[in-house]
């Protein structure tokens, strides 16, 4: 149980730093954004660039609209 408490405490501290940076107008790093998203239970909105390229190429080869990931 101590290990879980340690993880939660570290996450809370990391979130507090990210929110403090945001409030002070400091540019957030991707890590800061990931911590905030994790705390809110929201998934990342990053697109998988490799898959996007494959879908675009597929669309060009087979002449249809390309899908987005």
DANORNOR-V95224 format. One record per helix or strand of 3 or more residues. SS is the DSSP state (H for helix, E for strand). FROM is the first residue (numbers start at 0). LEN is the number of residues. If there is no record, write none. Layout:
SS_FROM_LEN / SS_FROM_LEN
This chain:
H_1_22 / H_29_11 / H_48_14
